[in-house]
Amino acid sequence: MRITGGCLCGGVRYEAEGPPDYTGHCYCADCRKASGGPFIPFMGFLASAVRFSGMTRQFRSPAFNGGEAVRNSCPNCGGLVFGGVVGESDSHTIYAGSLDDPSLFKPQIAIFNRDRPDWAPLPPDVAVFETMPD
């Protein structure tokens, strides 16, 4: 399974060999603010399964585990494309809003449910975690 996507202007692109290792919705405050919605849909891949092209702008912020989260966006259009945790170079988190074919995204988990606004829906048939699963 080949999964492709990129930013709004096409300046940042990726290609991943799937299926992803995990998929879900994150309801933490940082992801809500970054996405402009009640959650950010994400897909996790081994770093070796993803190839990126184009330059990105990084934004770093404190992560739940005491580390540092990084979000990569296009410096031209601002489109959010991928992220991760600094020091965890073995995986990449692709933001599902950047997929060329959004039908490839099927959430399996919902994380940071403790931060989910009351009005935000949970996807059906997913494992729900109050914070980050072990």
The first five atom37 places (N, CA, C, CB, O) and aatype in JSON, in Angstrom:
{
  "aatype": [12, 1, 9, 16, 7, 7, 4, 10, 4, 7, 7, 19, 1, 18, 6, 0, 6, 7, 14, 14, 3, 18, 16, 7, 8, 4, 18, 4, 0, 3, 4, 1, 11, 0, 15, 7, 7, 14, 13, 9, 14, 13, 12, 7, 13, 10, 0, 15, 0, 19, 1, 13, 15, 7, 12, 16, 1, 5, 13, 1, 15, 14, 0, 13, 2, 7, 7, 6, 0, 19, 1, 2, 15, 4, 14, 2, 4, 7, 7, 10, 19, 13, 7, 7, 19, 19, 7, 6, 15, 3, 15, 8, 16, 9, 18, 0, 7, 15, 10, 3, 3, 14, 15, 10, 13, 11, 14, 5, 9, 0, 9, 13, 2, 1, 3, 1, 14, 3, 17, 0, 14, 10, 14, 14, 3, 19, 0, 19, 13, 6, 16, 12, 14, 3],
  "atom_mask": [
    [1, 1, 1, 1, 1],
    [1, 1, 1, 1, 1],
    [1, 1, 1, 1, 1],
    [1, 1, 1, 1, 1],
    [1, 1, 1, 0, 1],
    [1, 1, 1, 0, 1],
    [1, 1, 1, 1, 1],
    [1, 1, 1, 1, 1],
    [1, 1, 1, 1, 1],
    [1, 1, 1, 0, 1],
    [1, 1, 1, 0, 1],
    [1, 1, 1, 1, 1],
    [1, 1, 1, 1, 1],
    [1, 1, 1, 1, 1],
    [1, 1, 1, 1, 1],
    [1, 1, 1, 1, 1],
    [1, 1, 1, 1, 1],
    [1, 1, 1, 0, 1],
    [1, 1, 1, 1, 1],
    [1, 1, 1, 1, 1],
    [1, 1, 1, 1, 1],
    [1, 1, 1, 1, 1],
    [1, 1, 1, 1, 1],
    [1, 1, 1, 0, 1],
    [1, 1, 1, 1, 1],
    [1, 1, 1, 1, 1],
    [1, 1, 1, 1, 1],
    [1, 1, 1, 1, 1],
    [1, 1, 1, 1, 1],
    [1, 1, 1, 1, 1],
    [1, 1, 1, 1, 1],
    [1, 1, 1, 1, 1],
    [1, 1, 1, 1, 1],
    [1, 1, 1, 1, 1],
    [1, 1, 1, 1, 1],
    [1, 1, 1, 0, 1],
    [1, 1, 1, 0, 1],
    [1, 1, 1, 1, 1],
    [1, 1, 1, 1, 1],
    [1, 1, 1, 1, 1],
    [1, 1, 1, 1, 1],
    [1, 1, 1, 1, 1],
    [1, 1, 1, 1, 1],
    [1, 1, 1, 0, 1],
    [1, 1, 1, 1, 1],
    [1, 1, 1, 1, 1],
    [1, 1, 1, 1, 1],
    [1, 1, 1, 1, 1],
    [1, 1, 1, 1, 1],
    [1, 1, 1, 1, 1],
    [1, 1, 1, 1, 1],
    [1, 1, 1, 1, 1],
    [1, 1, 1, 1, 1],
    [1, 1, 1, 0, 1],
    [1, 1, 1, 1, 1],
    [1, 1, 1, 1, 1],
    [1, 1, 1, 1, 1],
    [1, 1, 1, 1, 1],
    [1, 1, 1, 1, 1],
    [1, 1, 1, 1, 1],
    [1, 1, 1, 1, 1],
    [1, 1, 1, 1, 1],
    [1, 1, 1, 1, 1],
    [1, 1, 1, 1, 1],
    [1, 1, 1, 1, 1],
    [1, 1, 1, 0, 1],
    [1, 1, 1, 0, 1],
    [1, 1, 1, 1, 1],
    [1, 1, 1, 1, 1],
    [1, 1, 1, 1, 1],
    [1, 1, 1, 1, 1],
    [1, 1, 1, 1, 1],
    [1, 1, 1, 1, 1],
    [1, 1, 1, 1, 1],
    [1, 1, 1, 1, 1],
    [1, 1, 1, 1, 1],
    [1, 1, 1, 1, 1],
    [1, 1, 1, 0, 1],
    [1, 1, 1, 0, 1],
    [1, 1, 1, 1, 1],
    [1, 1, 1, 1, 1],
    [1, 1, 1, 1, 1],
    [1, 1, 1, 0, 1],
    [1, 1, 1, 0, 1],
    [1, 1, 1, 1, 1],
    [1, 1, 1, 1, 1],
    [1, 1, 1, 0, 1],
    [1, 1, 1, 1, 1],
    [1, 1, 1, 1, 1],
    [1, 1, 1, 1, 1],
    [1, 1, 1, 1, 1],
    [1, 1, 1, 1, 1],
    [1, 1, 1, 1, 1],
    [1, 1, 1, 1, 1],
    [1, 1, 1, 1, 1],
    [1, 1, 1, 1, 1],
    [1, 1, 1, 0, 1],
    [1, 1, 1, 1, 1],
    [1, 1, 1, 1, 1],
    [1, 1, 1, 1, 1],
    [1, 1, 1, 1, 1],
    [1, 1, 1, 1, 1],
    [1, 1, 1, 1, 1],
    [1, 1, 1, 1, 1],
    [1, 1, 1, 1, 1],
    [1, 1, 1, 1, 1],
    [1, 1, 1, 1, 1],
    [1, 1, 1, 1, 1],
    [1, 1, 1, 1, 1],
    [1, 1, 1, 1, 1],
    [1, 1, 1, 1, 1],
    [1, 1, 1, 1, 1],
    [1, 1, 1, 1, 1],
    [1, 1, 1, 1, 1],
    [1, 1, 1, 1, 1],
    [1, 1, 1, 1, 1],
    [1, 1, 1, 1, 1],
    [1, 1, 1, 1, 1],
    [1, 1, 1, 1, 1],
    [1, 1, 1, 1, 1],
    [1, 1, 1, 1, 1],
    [1, 1, 1, 1, 1],
    [1, 1, 1, 1, 1],
    [1, 1, 1, 1, 1],
    [1, 1, 1, 1, 1],
    [1, 1, 1, 1, 1],
    [1, 1, 1, 1, 1],
    [1, 1, 1, 1, 1],
    [1, 1, 1, 1, 1],
    [1, 1, 1, 1, 1],
    [1, 1, 1, 1, 1],
    [1, 1, 1, 1, 1],
    [1, 1, 1, 1, 1],
    [1, 1, 1, 1, 1]
  ],
  "atom_positions": [
    [[0.84, -1.18, 0.0], [0.0, 0.0, 0.0], [0.89, 1.24, 0.0], [-0.96, 0.0, 1.22], [1.72, 1.42, 0.89]],
    [[0.72, 2.08, -0.98], [1.47, 3.33, -1.08], [0.56, 4.48, -0.65], [2.02, 3.56, -2.54], [-0.55, 4.63, -1.17]],
    [[1.03, 5.28, 0.3], [0.26, 6.4, 0.83], [1.02, 7.68, 0.51], [0.02, 6.26, 2.38], [2.21, 7.79, 0.81]],
    [[0.34, 8.63, -0.1], [0.98, 9.89, -0.49], [0.19, 11.07, 0.05], [1.11, 9.98, -2.02], [-0.99, 10.97, 0.38]],
    [[0.89, 12.21, 0.13], [0.23, 13.42, 0.58], [1.19, 14.58, 0.6], [0.0, 0.0, 0.0], [2.34, 14.47, 0.16]],
    [[0.71, 15.69, 1.12], [1.54, 16.87, 1.2], [0.74, 18.08, 1.67], [0.0, 0.0, 0.0], [-0.41, 17.96, 2.09]],
    [[1.38, 19.22, 1.58], [0.78, 20.46, 2.05], [-0.17, 21.03, 0.99], [1.86, 21.48, 2.4], [-0.33, 20.47, -0.09]],
    [[-0.78, 22.13, 1.32], [-1.77, 22.77, 0.45], [-1.18, 23.23, -0.88], [-2.39, 23.95, 1.17], [-1.83, 23.09, -1.91]],
    [[0.03, 23.79, -0.87], [0.61, 24.31, -2.11], [1.44, 23.27, -2.86], [1.47, 25.51, -1.8], [1.84, 23.52, -4.0]],
    [[1.7, 22.12, -2.25], [2.49, 21.07, -2.9], [3.99, 21.2, -2.7], [0.0, 0.0, 0.0], [4.76, 20.41, -3.25]],
    [[4.43, 22.17, -1.92], [5.86, 22.37, -1.67], [6.48, 21.29, -0.8], [0.0, 0.0, 0.0], [7.68, 21.05, -0.88]],
    [[5.68, 20.66, 0.04], [6.14, 19.55, 0.88], [5.32, 18.33, 0.5], [5.99, 19.89, 2.43], [4.09, 18.39, 0.49]],
    [[5.98, 17.25, 0.18], [5.32, 16.0, -0.22], [5.91, 14.84, 0.57], [5.48, 15.76, -1.74], [7.02, 14.92, 1.08]],
    [[5.15, 13.76, 0.66], [5.65, 12.52, 1.27], [5.05, 11.33, 0.56], [5.33, 12.47, 2.78], [4.02, 11.41, -0.12]],
    [[5.74, 10.22, 0.74], [5.28, 8.92, 0.26], [5.61, 7.92, 1.36], [5.96, 8.52, -1.12], [6.74, 7.87, 1.85]],
    [[4.63, 7.13, 1.75], [4.82, 6.14, 2.82], [4.39, 4.77, 2.33], [4.03, 6.54, 4.08], [3.43, 4.63, 1.57]],
    [[5.12, 3.78, 2.78], [4.73, 2.4, 2.53], [3.9, 1.95, 3.7], [5.98, 1.46, 2.32], [4.39, 1.9, 4.84]],
    [[2.64, 1.63, 3.44], [1.71, 1.3, 4.5], [1.46, -0.18, 4.59], [0.0, 0.0, 0.0], [2.11, -0.96, 3.89]],
    [[0.55, -0.57, 5.41], [-0.34, 0.3, 6.17], [0.39, 0.94, 7.36], [-1.55, -0.49, 6.67], [1.48, 0.49, 7.73]],
    [[-0.19, 1.99, 7.95], [0.43, 2.62, 9.1], [0.44, 1.68, 10.3], [-0.3, 3.93, 9.46], [-0.36, 0.75, 10.39]],
    [[1.36, 1.94, 11.22], [1.45, 1.14, 12.45], [0.29, 1.43, 13.39], [2.78, 1.4, 13.17], [-0.16, 0.54, 14.13]],
    [[-0.21, 2.65, 13.38], [-1.34, 3.04, 14.21], [-1.98, 4.3, 13.61], [-0.9, 3.29, 15.69], [-1.34, 5.04, 12.88]],
    [[-3.24, 4.51, 13.94], [-3.98, 5.68, 13.47], [-4.89, 6.16, 14.59], [-4.79, 5.35, 12.18], [-5.31, 5.37, 15.44]],
    [[-5.21, 7.43, 14.59], [-6.12, 7.91, 15.61], [-6.39, 9.38, 15.57], [0.0, 0.0, 0.0], [-6.01, 10.1, 14.65]],
    [[-7.08, 9.81, 16.62], [-7.39, 11.23, 16.84], [-6.71, 11.64, 18.13], [-8.94, 11.49, 16.9], [-6.77, 10.92, 19.13]],
    [[-6.06, 12.8, 18.12], [-5.48, 13.35, 19.36], [-6.27, 14.6, 19.72], [-3.96, 13.68, 19.19], [-6.41, 15.52, 18.9]],
    [[-6.77, 14.63, 20.94], [-7.59, 15.74, 21.43], [-6.83, 16.67, 22.37], [-8.8, 15.19, 22.14], [-7.45, 17.53, 23.0]],
    [[-5.5, 16.53, 22.48], [-4.76, 17.41, 23.4], [-4.88, 18.87, 22.94], [-3.27, 16.99, 23.47], [-5.15, 19.14, 21.77]],
    [[-4.68, 19.78, 23.86], [-4.84, 21.21, 23.56], [-3.91, 21.66, 22.44], [-4.58, 22.04, 24.82], [-4.31, 22.46, 21.59]],
    [[-2.69, 21.17, 22.42], [-1.74, 21.58, 21.38], [-2.21, 21.12, 19.99], [-0.35, 21.01, 21.67], [-2.14, 21.88, 19.03]],
    [[-2.68, 19.88, 19.89], [-3.16, 19.39, 18.59], [-4.42, 20.11, 18.15], [-3.42, 17.89, 18.65], [-4.6, 20.37, 16.96]],
    [[-5.29, 20.44, 19.1], [-6.48, 21.21, 18.74], [-6.09, 22.57, 18.16], [-7.4, 21.39, 19.96], [-6.64, 23.0, 17.15]],
    [[-5.17, 23.23, 18.81], [-4.74, 24.56, 18.34], [-4.02, 24.46, 17.0], [-3.82, 25.22, 19.38], [-4.23, 25.3, 16.12]],
    [[-3.18, 23.44, 16.83], [-2.43, 23.28, 15.58], [-3.36, 22.98, 14.41], [-1.39, 22.17, 15.72], [-3.13, 23.44, 13.29]],
    [[-4.42, 22.19, 14.68], [-5.31, 21.79, 13.6], [-6.42, 22.79, 13.33], [-5.91, 20.45, 13.92], [-6.97, 22.83, 12.23]],
    [[-6.75, 23.6, 14.33], [-7.88, 24.5, 14.19], [-9.21, 23.81, 14.36], [0.0, 0.0, 0.0], [-10.25, 24.38, 14.03]],
    [[-9.19, 22.59, 14.87], [-10.41, 21.8, 15.07], [-10.38, 21.11, 16.41], [0.0, 0.0, 0.0], [-9.49, 21.39, 17.22]],
    [[-11.33, 20.21, 16.68], [-11.4, 19.56, 17.99], [-10.36, 18.47, 18.21], [-12.76, 18.97, 18.17], [-10.19, 18.0, 19.34]],
    [[-9.65, 18.05, 17.15], [-8.63, 17.01, 17.26], [-7.75, 17.1, 16.03], [-9.27, 15.59, 17.39], [-8.03, 17.84, 15.08]],
    [[-6.66, 16.34, 16.06], [-5.85, 16.17, 14.85], [-5.82, 14.69, 14.52], [-4.4, 16.75, 15.04], [-5.47, 13.88, 15.38]],
    [[-6.18, 14.31, 13.3], [-6.11, 12.9, 12.9], [-4.67, 12.57, 12.5], [-7.1, 12.61, 11.73], [-4.04, 13.33, 11.77]],
    [[-4.17, 11.44, 12.97], [-2.77, 11.1, 12.72], [-2.6, 9.65, 12.33], [-1.93, 11.4, 13.95], [-3.44, 8.79, 12.61]],
    [[-1.47, 9.39, 11.65], [-1.08, 8.04, 11.24], [0.4, 7.87, 11.58], [-1.34, 7.81, 9.69], [1.23, 8.7, 11.22]],
    [[0.74, 6.8, 12.28], [2.12, 6.56, 12.66], [2.8, 5.54, 11.77], [0.0, 0.0, 0.0], [2.23, 4.49, 11.46]],
    [[4.01, 5.86, 11.35], [4.82, 5.0, 10.48], [6.23, 4.88, 11.03], [4.85, 5.53, 9.04], [6.73, 5.8, 11.68]],
    [[6.88, 3.76, 10.76], [8.31, 3.68, 11.0], [8.99, 4.71, 10.11], [8.86, 2.24, 10.73], [8.57, 4.91, 8.97]],
    [[10.03, 5.35, 10.61], [10.73, 6.37, 9.84], [11.24, 5.82, 8.51], [11.89, 6.94, 10.64], [11.25, 6.52, 7.51]],
    [[11.66, 4.58, 8.52], [12.2, 3.97, 7.29], [11.15, 3.77, 6.22], [12.84, 2.64, 7.62], [11.49, 3.51, 5.06]],
    [[9.86, 3.88, 6.58], [8.77, 3.66, 5.62], [8.3, 4.95, 4.94], [7.61, 3.0, 6.31], [7.42, 4.9, 4.08]],
    [[8.87, 6.11, 5.34], [8.39, 7.39, 4.83], [9.54, 8.17, 4.18], [7.74, 8.22, 5.97], [10.65, 8.24, 4.72]],
    [[9.24, 8.76, 3.02], [10.18, 9.66, 2.34], [9.52, 11.02, 2.17], [10.63, 9.07, 0.95], [8.36, 11.1, 1.75]],
    [[10.25, 12.07, 2.49], [9.75, 13.43, 2.39], [10.53, 14.2, 1.34], [9.83, 14.15, 3.75], [11.7, 13.91, 1.09]],
    [[9.87, 15.18, 0.72], [10.56, 16.12, -0.16], [10.05, 17.52, 0.15], [10.35, 15.75, -1.67], [8.9, 17.7, 0.56]],
    [[10.91, 18.49, -0.04], [10.57, 19.88, 0.24], [11.06, 20.31, 1.6], [0.0, 0.0, 0.0], [11.37, 19.48, 2.46]],
    [[11.14, 21.59, 1.8], [11.6, 22.18, 3.06], [10.4, 22.39, 3.99], [12.35, 23.52, 2.81], [9.31, 22.72, 3.53]],
    [[10.63, 22.21, 5.27], [9.57, 22.45, 6.26], [10.03, 23.46, 7.29], [9.15, 21.14, 6.94], [11.22, 23.71, 7.47]],
    [[9.06, 24.02, 7.96], [9.3, 24.88, 9.12], [8.89, 24.06, 10.33], [8.49, 26.26, 9.03], [7.82, 23.46, 10.34]],
    [[9.74, 24.03, 11.35], [9.45, 23.26, 12.55], [8.95, 24.15, 13.67], [10.69, 22.5, 13.01], [9.4, 25.29, 13.83]],
    [[8.01, 23.61, 14.42], [7.58, 24.26, 15.65], [7.72, 23.24, 16.76], [6.09, 24.8, 15.54], [7.2, 22.13, 16.66]],
    [[8.44, 23.61, 17.82], [8.67, 22.71, 18.95], [7.94, 23.22, 20.18], [10.18, 22.56, 19.24], [7.87, 24.42, 20.42]],
    [[7.41, 22.27, 20.95], [6.7, 22.61, 22.18], [6.87, 21.47, 23.18], [5.19, 22.9, 21.9], [7.21, 20.35, 22.78]],
    [[6.64, 21.73, 24.46], [6.76, 20.65, 25.45], [5.77, 19.52, 25.14], [6.51, 21.19, 26.88], [4.62, 19.76, 24.78]],
    [[6.25, 18.29, 25.28], [5.41, 17.11, 25.07], [4.91, 16.59, 26.41], [6.18, 16.0, 24.3], [5.47, 16.91, 27.46]],
    [[3.85, 15.8, 26.36], [3.24, 15.23, 27.56], [4.25, 14.45, 28.41], [2.07, 14.32, 27.17], [4.18, 14.48, 29.64]],
    [[5.18, 13.75, 27.75], [6.13, 12.88, 28.46], [7.33, 13.63, 29.0], [6.59, 11.79, 27.54], [8.28, 13.01, 29.49]],
    [[7.33, 14.96, 28.93], [8.45, 15.75, 29.4], [9.46, 16.03, 28.32], [0.0, 0.0, 0.0], [10.39, 16.82, 28.52]],
    [[9.3, 15.41, 27.17], [10.18, 15.66, 26.03], [9.72, 16.87, 25.24], [0.0, 0.0, 0.0], [9.1, 17.79, 25.77]],
    [[10.03, 16.83, 23.97], [9.69, 17.95, 23.1], [8.99, 17.44, 21.85], [10.96, 18.76, 22.72], [9.52, 16.59, 21.14]],
    [[7.8, 17.96, 21.59], [7.05, 17.61, 20.38], [7.5, 18.54, 19.26], [5.5, 17.7, 20.6], [7.85, 19.69, 19.5]],
    [[7.49, 18.03, 18.04], [7.83, 18.85, 16.88], [6.76, 18.66, 15.82], [9.24, 18.48, 16.32], [6.35, 17.54, 15.53]],
    [[6.31, 19.77, 15.26], [5.33, 19.76, 14.17], [5.98, 20.43, 12.97], [3.99, 20.48, 14.57], [6.6, 21.49, 13.1]],
    [[5.85, 19.8, 11.81], [6.46, 20.31, 10.59], [5.38, 20.79, 9.63], [7.33, 19.23, 9.92], [4.43, 20.07, 9.32]],
    [[5.54, 22.01, 9.17], [4.58, 22.59, 8.24], [5.33, 23.21, 7.07], [3.7, 23.64, 8.95], [6.55, 23.39, 7.12]],
    [[4.61, 23.53, 6.03], [5.18, 24.18, 4.85], [5.44, 25.65, 5.18], [4.24, 24.03, 3.62], [4.54, 26.32, 5.68]],
    [[6.64, 26.16, 4.89], [6.9, 27.57, 5.16], [6.15, 28.51, 4.22], [8.38, 27.84, 5.06], [6.03, 29.7, 4.5]],
    [[5.65, 27.99, 3.11], [4.93, 28.82, 2.14], [3.43, 28.92, 2.47], [5.12, 28.26, 0.74], [2.91, 30.02, 2.65]],
    [[2.75, 27.77, 2.55], [1.29, 27.8, 2.75], [0.88, 27.54, 4.2], [0.64, 26.77, 1.86], [-0.28, 27.76, 4.55]],
    [[1.8, 27.1, 5.04], [1.49, 26.83, 6.44], [0.84, 25.49, 6.69], [0.0, 0.0, 0.0], [0.51, 25.18, 7.84]],
    [[0.64, 24.68, 5.65], [-0.01, 23.38, 5.81], [0.77, 22.46, 6.73], [0.0, 0.0, 0.0], [1.97, 22.25, 6.54]],
    [[0.1, 21.91, 7.72], [0.69, 20.98, 8.67], [0.79, 19.61, 8.02], [-0.14, 20.9, 9.98], [-0.19, 19.11, 7.48]],
    [[2.0, 19.0, 8.05], [2.21, 17.76, 7.31], [2.59, 16.59, 8.21], [3.28, 17.96, 6.27], [1.97, 15.53, 8.12]],
    [[3.58, 16.74, 9.07], [4.01, 15.62, 9.91], [4.64, 16.13, 11.19], [4.99, 14.72, 9.15], [4.97, 17.31, 11.32]],
    [[4.8, 15.22, 12.14], [5.38, 15.58, 13.43], [6.0, 14.39, 14.11], [0.0, 0.0, 0.0], [6.21, 13.34, 13.51]],
    [[6.28, 14.59, 15.37], [6.88, 13.54, 16.16], [7.37, 14.07, 17.49], [0.0, 0.0, 0.0], [7.01, 15.18, 17.9]],
    [[8.18, 13.28, 18.15], [8.78, 13.66, 19.41], [10.29, 13.68, 19.21], [8.37, 12.67, 20.56], [10.87, 12.73, 18.69]],
    [[10.93, 14.78, 19.62], [12.38, 14.91, 19.47], [13.06, 13.76, 20.21], [12.87, 16.29, 20.02], [12.72, 13.46, 21.35]],
    [[14.0, 13.12, 19.54], [14.71, 11.98, 20.12], [14.1, 10.64, 19.77], [0.0, 0.0, 0.0], [14.73, 9.61, 20.0]],
    [[12.9, 10.64, 19.21], [12.26, 9.4, 18.76], [12.31, 9.37, 17.24], [10.79, 9.29, 19.29], [11.29, 9.52, 16.57]],
    [[13.5, 9.18, 16.72], [13.71, 9.27, 15.27], [13.3, 8.0, 14.53], [15.15, 9.57, 14.99], [13.45, 7.93, 13.31]],
    [[12.79, 7.0, 15.25], [12.4, 5.76, 14.58], [10.98, 5.79, 14.03], [12.54, 4.61, 15.54], [10.55, 4.82, 13.41]],
    [[10.25, 6.9, 14.26], [8.88, 6.97, 13.74], [8.53, 8.38, 13.29], [7.89, 6.49, 14.81], [9.14, 9.37, 13.72]],
    [[7.53, 8.46, 12.42], [6.98, 9.74, 11.96], [5.47, 9.69, 12.12], [7.38, 10.04, 10.48], [4.85, 8.66, 11.88]],
    [[4.9, 10.8, 12.51], [3.46, 10.93, 12.59], [3.0, 11.81, 11.44], [3.01, 11.52, 13.96], [3.32, 13.0, 11.39]],
    [[2.26, 11.23, 10.53], [1.7, 11.95, 9.39], [0.33, 12.47, 9.81], [1.61, 11.03, 8.1], [-0.47, 11.73, 10.38]],
    [[0.06, 13.73, 9.53], [-1.27, 14.28, 9.82], [-2.2, 13.93, 8.67], [-1.2, 15.84, 10.03], [-1.96, 14.29, 7.52]],
    [[-3.28, 13.22, 9.0], [-4.16, 12.65, 7.98], [-4.84, 13.7, 7.12], [-5.19, 11.79, 8.64], [-5.3, 13.38, 6.01]],
    [[-4.93, 14.93, 7.58], [-5.49, 15.98, 6.76], [-4.66, 16.29, 5.53], [0.0, 0.0, 0.0], [-5.13, 16.95, 4.61]],
    [[-3.43, 15.8, 5.51], [-2.53, 16.05, 4.38], [-2.54, 14.91, 3.35], [-1.11, 16.25, 4.88], [-1.81, 14.97, 2.37]],
    [[-3.35, 13.88, 3.57], [-3.4, 12.74, 2.65], [-3.97, 13.13, 1.29], [-4.23, 11.62, 3.25], [-4.92, 13.91, 1.21]],
    [[-3.41, 12.58, 0.23], [-4.0, 12.74, -1.1], [-5.34, 12.01, -1.18], [-3.05, 12.24, -2.18], [-6.28, 12.49, -1.82]],
    [[-5.42, 10.86, -0.53], [-6.65, 10.07, -0.53], [-7.11, 9.89, 0.92], [-6.43, 8.68, -1.22], [-6.67, 8.96, 1.59]],
    [[-7.99, 10.78, 1.41], [-8.39, 10.7, 2.81], [-9.15, 9.43, 3.17], [-9.23, 11.87, 3.14], [-9.31, 9.13, 4.35]],
    [[-9.63, 8.68, 2.18], [-10.35, 7.43, 2.49], [-9.4, 6.38, 3.07], [-11.03, 6.88, 1.23], [-9.87, 5.37, 3.6]],
    [[-8.1, 6.6, 2.99], [-7.13, 5.65, 3.55], [-7.03, 5.75, 5.08], [-5.76, 5.89, 2.95], [-6.45, 4.88, 5.72]],
    [[-7.6, 6.79, 5.64], [-7.53, 7.0, 7.09], [-8.72, 6.36, 7.79], [-7.46, 8.5, 7.41], [-9.88, 6.67, 7.49]],
    [[-8.43, 5.48, 8.73], [-9.44, 4.84, 9.57], [-8.91, 4.87, 11.0], [-9.76, 3.36, 9.1], [-7.98, 4.12, 11.31]],
    [[-9.46, 5.71, 11.89], [-8.93, 5.82, 13.25], [-9.12, 4.54, 14.05], [-9.59, 6.97, 13.97], [-10.15, 3.88, 13.98]],
    [[-8.09, 4.2, 14.82], [-8.11, 3.03, 15.7], [-8.19, 3.43, 17.17], [-6.89, 2.17, 15.46], [-8.75, 2.7, 17.99]],
    [[-7.61, 4.6, 17.51], [-7.55, 5.04, 18.9], [-7.92, 6.53, 18.98], [-6.13, 4.8, 19.49], [-7.89, 7.25, 17.99]],
    [[-8.28, 6.94, 20.18], [-8.49, 8.35, 20.51], [-7.65, 8.62, 21.76], [-10.03, 8.7, 20.73], [-7.84, 7.96, 22.78]],
    [[-6.74, 9.58, 21.67], [-5.86, 9.86, 22.81], [-6.14, 11.26, 23.36], [-4.38, 9.74, 22.4], [-6.67, 12.13, 22.68]],
    [[-5.77, 11.43, 24.62], [-6.02, 12.66, 25.37], [-7.51, 12.99, 25.42], [-5.24, 13.83, 24.75], [-7.92, 14.14, 25.25]],
    [[-8.3, 11.94, 25.66], [-9.74, 12.13, 25.81], [-10.05, 13.07, 26.97], [-10.42, 10.78, 26.03], [-11.1, 13.73, 26.96]],
    [[-9.17, 13.15, 27.95], [-9.41, 14.05, 29.09], [-9.51, 15.51, 28.63], [-8.28, 13.91, 30.12], [-10.13, 16.33, 29.31]],
    [[-8.9, 15.83, 27.49], [-8.89, 17.2, 26.97], [-9.95, 17.42, 25.88], [-7.52, 17.53, 26.42], [-10.07, 18.53, 25.37]],
    [[-10.69, 16.39, 25.54], [-11.68, 16.49, 24.45], [-12.82, 17.4, 24.88], [-12.21, 15.09, 24.06], [-13.43, 17.18, 25.92]],
    [[-13.13, 18.42, 24.05], [-14.3, 19.25, 24.37], [-15.57, 18.4, 24.35], [-14.42, 20.42, 23.37], [-15.67, 17.44, 23.59]],
    [[-16.52, 18.75, 25.17], [-17.79, 18.0, 25.25], [-18.48, 17.91, 23.9], [-18.73, 18.66, 26.25], [-19.16, 16.92, 23.62]],
    [[-18.33, 18.92, 23.07], [-19.02, 18.96, 21.78], [-18.29, 18.2, 20.68], [-19.21, 20.4, 21.35], [-18.82, 18.03, 19.58]],
    [[-17.06, 17.73, 20.97], [-16.26, 17.03, 19.95], [-16.62, 15.55, 19.91], [-14.76, 17.21, 20.23], [-16.63, 14.89, 20.95]],
    [[-16.91, 15.02, 18.74], [-17.31, 13.61, 18.65], [-16.12, 12.67, 18.79], [-18.01, 13.35, 17.32], [-14.99, 13.01, 18.42]],
    [[-16.39, 11.5, 19.32], [-15.42, 10.39, 19.3], [-15.77, 9.52, 18.09], [-15.45, 9.55, 20.64], [-16.95, 9.31, 17.81]],
    [[-14.76, 9.03, 17.38], [-15.08, 8.11, 16.29], [-15.63, 6.8, 16.86], [-13.82, 7.84, 15.4], [-15.27, 6.41, 17.97]],
    [[-16.49, 6.12, 16.12], [-17.05, 4.87, 16.63], [-15.99, 3.75, 16.64], [-18.26, 4.44, 15.78], [-15.08, 3.73, 15.82]],
    [[-16.15, 2.84, 17.57], [-15.35, 1.61, 17.61], [-13.84, 1.85, 17.7], [-15.63, 0.8, 16.38], [-13.06, 1.17, 17.03]],
    [[-13.42, 2.81, 18.53], [-11.99, 3.02, 18.76], [-11.67, 2.82, 20.23], [-11.57, 4.42, 18.29], [-12.54, 2.97, 21.09]],
    [[-10.43, 2.5, 20.52], [-9.96, 2.43, 21.89], [-9.74, 3.87, 22.37], [-8.65, 1.57, 22.01], [-9.1, 4.66, 21.67]],
    [[-10.26, 4.2, 23.55], [-10.18, 5.56, 24.06], [-9.22, 5.59, 25.27], [-11.6, 6.09, 24.46], [-9.33, 4.78, 26.19]],
    [[-8.28, 6.55, 25.24], [-7.3, 6.71, 26.3], [-7.39, 8.13, 26.85], [-5.87, 6.41, 25.78], [-7.48, 9.09, 26.09]],
    [[-7.37, 8.25, 28.16], [-7.45, 9.58, 28.79], [-6.21, 10.42, 28.51], [-7.65, 9.43, 30.29], [-6.31, 11.64, 28.4]],
    [[-5.03, 9.78, 28.41], [-3.79, 10.47, 28.04], [-3.16, 9.68, 26.9], [-2.8, 10.61, 29.28], [-3.84, 9.25, 25.97]],
    [[-1.86, 9.49, 26.98], [-1.12, 8.72, 25.97], [-1.06, 7.26, 26.4], [0.32, 9.29, 25.75], [-0.68, 6.98, 27.54]],
    [[-1.42, 6.32, 25.52], [-1.34, 4.9, 25.92], [0.11, 4.46, 26.13], [-2.0, 4.02, 24.84], [1.04, 5.04, 25.57]],
    [[0.26, 3.44, 26.95], [1.61, 2.88, 27.2], [2.11, 2.11, 26.02], [1.62, 1.99, 28.43], [3.22, 1.58, 26.05]]
  ]
}
